[in-house]
């Protein structure tokens, strides 16, 4: 009966006269195959790969049906049938078609130029950090993140954000959250539902907010940024020295990083340190920090990103290197800081390992080949954010104390970020 059903199922996908299902496949072999094919399907379904390089997978839905049937075969110990179904699913997943770049979009390609040409890359000044408009482009947000380890042996993540959403002024809700792999519920969202107060001082910019028992402050200087938070059970004090600035499109801005709009701005990754206190018990932490200043004009930034997807915004820090790799649709950009020098890769590639958990980035640089493996333990699905650890090599030498953060937005996602949220437009391809 089950084999008759399988033959009918396969007939819907392909023509196989004289189909013979193997009966001598071991349980362990087919379970291993199932794990590989299931992960491959999840990578495709979550778009945990570079869809504008590797292409879309038109047979993904058919593959999902075959995988489900294979699981049913496994449940009745029909390993030969399960193995055959998994092979058919895998074949479907190997067939790709090119993902179409948005019509009329002339994709900037900052990695195509000589890596020694710095363009307008420079350390951001305090005046630039204070701007609500850069090169005629309004500020979208001011964002801080941390991913690292405590002296208690646990891993921690944290983010803070003052939103402008292109309006020229701060919006209600200071985003703030903290995370640990040691907690039963890894993420605690502690947003302050108020408009923060801005203080412009000669040597710094300060944002302050208070919402009931929650207090937040953010001090921004040319050479560093410090985030502080306090409530009855938690105190946070984290500082990121900002040694350099990554500028989109080598600082030749504004640039049409996403179709139909202008983008300007810079990122400041590096090593952050500080103290987290839980019920009065301090934990010293160190790891990756990142300070974002992002400006967007024109077509709705979030809507366009959600429509076309393939965003890989990857910021990372190790003892030997820090940097940012960015891909949005088909636009690619990257900047690294190695031994006190700014380095622009000539190319990079993204290879998935496990869906929503791990992948590898390989990059060619004048300082040697860079290979990074990322493993993520924390996430906020509403923001498409992930944080975790990183390992790898630079010029064949191992990296140490690596931590990272990514934002990965797929095509056809949904915006759940707050008052400006709206369902994404239909996918383009």
N, C-alpha and C positions, 0 to 999 in steps of 0.2 A: 504493500500500500504506500509506504513512504517513498520508495523508489519511483513508483508511478507518479506521485506528486512532484518529485524532483524533475523527472523527465518533462512533465508539463510545464514546470517553472522555467526550465532551461529553454524549452521551445519558444518561450516568449521573448528570449534574448538572442538566440542564435540557432542555426540549423546544424544538428549533429546526428547524421544518420548512423545507425549501428552503435549508439552510445554505450560504452562499457565503463562502469564505475569500479575503480580499484577496491579490492577488499582487504589487502594485506598492508594497510597503512597503520603504523603504531599510534597508540593514543598520545604518547609524548610528542611525536613528530607533528601530528595534526594540531595539538594544543599550541605548540610553538608557532606553527604557521598561522593559526587563528589570531594569536597575539600580534603578529607582524601585520597581517592584513587589516585587523581592526584598528590598529594605530594609524595605518596608512589612510584608512577611510576617515578617521577623526581629523587627521592633518588636513585632508581635502575639505571636509565639512566645516572646519573652523578657520579655513584659509591660513593655516599655520605654515605658510610657505610663500615664496615670492611669485604671486600669480601672474605678474607682468613679464616674468622671465620664463617660468615653467608652463604657464598657460592654465586655462580652466579645464575642468574634467567633466565633460558632458555626460559620462556614464556613471556619475557618483550615486545617483538615486537607484539605478539598477544594481550597482555594487552593494548598496545597503540591503536590498532585498535578498541578494545572494548570501550575504554575510548572515542575515537573520535565519535563512534556511539552513545554513551550515551550523549555526548554533543549535537549531532544532535537531539536526542529525547527530550532533555531539551528545545531546541529551539522551538519545536512545542508543548511544554507543555505535553508531554507523559511521565509523571513521573514514572509510573509503569514500562515501558520499560527501561527507564534510570536507575532506581534502579536495575533492574535485570542485565543489562549489566555491571553496576559497580560492582555488586557482582561477576560476572564471571571474570572480570578483576582482582579484588582483589584476587580471588582464584588462578589465574595464577601467580600473584606476590608472593604468599606464597610458591610456589614450587621452591626449590633451589637444586643446585648440587654443590658438593665440588669443590672449585677452586684448580687446581693442582699446587703444588710448583714446581718451575723450576727444571728440571731433573738434578740429580747429585749434587744439592746444599745442603750442610750440614748446616742448618740454625743455626747460633749462638743463644743462649738463655740466655742472661745475667741476666734475672729476675729469673731464676731458682735457682740460688745460694742463700745462706744465706744472707739476706739484710745487715747484719752487716759486711760482707766482702767487703772492699772498693777496693780491687784490686790495681790498679795504679791510682786511683782518687786522684788528687791533684790540688792545685791552679796553673794555668799555669804561668810559669816564663816569664820574658821579652824575654829571649833567645828563648823560645818556640813560643812566639807571633811573633817573627821576622823570623821564619823559612819559607823557600820555599819548604822544604822537611822534612817530619816527619816520622821516622821509615821506611825510604826508599820509602815513598809515597809522590808524588808531591802535592803541594798546588793546590786546585781547586778554592777557592775564599776566600775573606775576606769581611764579610757582616755585616751590622748594620741595625737595625730596631727599630722603635718607634711606640707605640700605646698608646694614652693617651688623656688627657683632658686639655683644656686651662682655664685660669681664666676668659675668656669671655663666658664660658659655652659650647663652641663647642668642638667636638671631632676631633683629628688630628692623622694622620698616616704619616710615613716617612721611606724611606729606602735608603741606600747607599751601593755600592759594588765596590770593586776592584777585577777584574777577573784575574785569572791565567790559568784556564782551563787545569791544569796539564802540563803546558809548562815550568815552572821554572821561568817565568818572567811575569810582569803585561801586560795585553792585552789592546788594544785600547778600549776606552769607559769606563768612570767612570759612573756607574749607579746611578742616583739620582732622587728621586721623592718625592712629598709631596701631602698630601690628607686631605680633611676636609669634614665632613658631612654637613657643612653649605654652600658648594659651589654647584652651578648648575651642573657643571662638577666636580665630587669629586676628580679626580686624575689629577695632573699636572706632567708630565714626563719631567725632566730637565737634561737629560744625557749630560755629557761633552764628546765630541767625540775626545778624546786625550788619550795618554798614560800618566798616572800620574807619577810624579817624586817621588822617594823614598829617604828619608833621614834617615840614621841610626845614632842615637845619643846615648850617654852613658846611658841615663835614659828613652829614648823613641824612638819610630819609627813614622815617619811622612810621610804621603802621601799628595802630593799637585798637583793640576791640575788647569789649566786656559783655558777656551774656550770662546773667545770673551769677553763678559761682565760677564760671569759666572766664579766664583772662588770657589774652593773647597779645604778644608784641613781636614785631619784626624790625630789626635794625639793619639797614642796608648802607654799606660804605663802599668806596671804590675797591678796597683791598679785602673785604670780607662781608659775609652776611650772617646774621645770628637770629635764630628763631627761638622764642620762649613761649611756654604755655604753662598754665597753672589751674588746677581745680582741687577740691578737697582730698583727692587720692593720688593725683599725678602731677609731677613737675617735669618740665622739659627745658633743657638749655643746650642748643646745638649750634656750633659755629663752623662755617665753611670758608676757609681762606680762598679767595678767587684769584688764581694766578694768571689766568688767560681767559679769552672769550672766543667761543666758536660762533662765527657769523654765517648765516645761511647765504649760499651763493657767493662765498668768499667776500661777503660784505658789499657786493655790487647790488644795491637794493634801491627801491623795492623790486622783488622778482616774482614772477608768476609761478610760484612753487606748486600751487594748486590751480586748476583751470578756472578762469573767470574772476580771479581776485589777485590782490597784491599782498605779498608777505615781506615782512622785515623783522629783524630782531637777532638775538644772540642767546647763547647758552653758556653756562659757566660750571662745568663739572670739576670735581676734585675730591680731596680727602677731607671729610668732616669728622669732628670729634665733639664730645660733650657728655652730659649726664642726664639720665632718666631716673626719676625717683618715684617708686611705687609704694604708697603708704609709708613714706619717710625712709624707705630703703633705697639708697642710691646705686645705680648701675652705670659704670663708665662705658661708653660706646665709641666705636670708631668704624669708619667704612666709607662708602661712596656717598657724596652729596652732590646736588645739582641745583642751580639757580637759573630759572628760565625767565626771559623777557621777550614776549612774543606779540607781534603786531600784525593785524590782518585788515584788509580793506576789500570791498567788493562782494562777490558772491558769498553766501553764508558759509563760513569756514567749516563748521562742524557738519553741516548738511552735505557739502561736497565731499568731505572726507568719508562720511558714512555711505554715501552713494557709490563711490568708486573704490574705496578701501585700499588694501595693500600698504597701510601705514606701518612702518617699523621705526619707531623712535626709540633708539637704544643708547642710553647713557651709562657709563661704567668707569670704575676706578680700581686700579691695583697699585702696588708699590712702584711699579716700573712704567706705567702708562695710564693715562685717563683720556676720555674723549667722548665723542658722540657720533653715532652713525644714524643717518636718517634716510628713509625711503617713504615717499608719499605718492601713491599710484605708480608712475614710472620715473619720477624724479628721484635722483640719488645724490646724497651729499655726505660728507664726513670730515671730521677734524680730530687730530690727536695731539696730546701733549706728552712728549718723551724727552727726558733729561733736560728740562727747561726750554725746550724748543717746540714750536708749533709745526706739526707735520700733516700734510694732506695726502691721504692715500690716492693711488692712481686707479684703484678699483676695489670692490668688495663683493662678496656673495653671501647669501643666507641659505643654510641647509637645515631643515627640521630634524629633530630627533624624536621627541614625544610631544604630541599635541598639547598646547597650552602649558608646557612644563620646561621644555629644553630645546635649544637649537645651537648651531655653530655659525660664527661669522669668520670668514677668511678675508684678509685684506693685504694688498701689496703696498709697501711703503719704502721710502729711502732709508729707513732705519732697519729694514728687514721685514720678512713676512710675519704678519700678525695672525694668530689663530686663537679665537676665543670660544669657549664653551660656556653657555649660560644655563643655569638651573634655577627655577623659580619655585618658591614655597608659598609666597603670599600674593594676593590679588584683590582688586576691587572690580568685579565684573561690570558694574555700572559705568565706570570710567575707562574700562579696557586697559587698566594698569596692572603691572606685574612687578614683583621685586624678589631678589634672591642673590645667589652667589655666582661667581665667575672664576674660571680657571683657564689656563692656556699658555701660549708661548709667544715670545717676540724674538725673532732671529734665532729660533731654536732654544732659547733659554726660558725656563719656567717663570710664570708670573706668580706673585704671592699676594695674599690678602685682597683677593678680587671680589667685588660686589657690584651689583648692577640693578638697573630699573628700566623697564620698557613700557611704552604705550603701543599696543597693537590693535588697530581698528580694521575690521574686515569690511568687505563690500556688503551693503544691505543691512548694516547694523542699525541699532536704535539709540537715540540720544536720551540718556537718563540722568543728565547732569544737573537738573534743577528747573528753575522758572522758565528758562529759555528752551527747555526740552521740546522736541517734536519728533514724530516718526520720520525716519529717513525716507528719501525718495527711492523709487524702485531702482535696483541695481542696473548699471549701464550695460552689462554683458553677462 
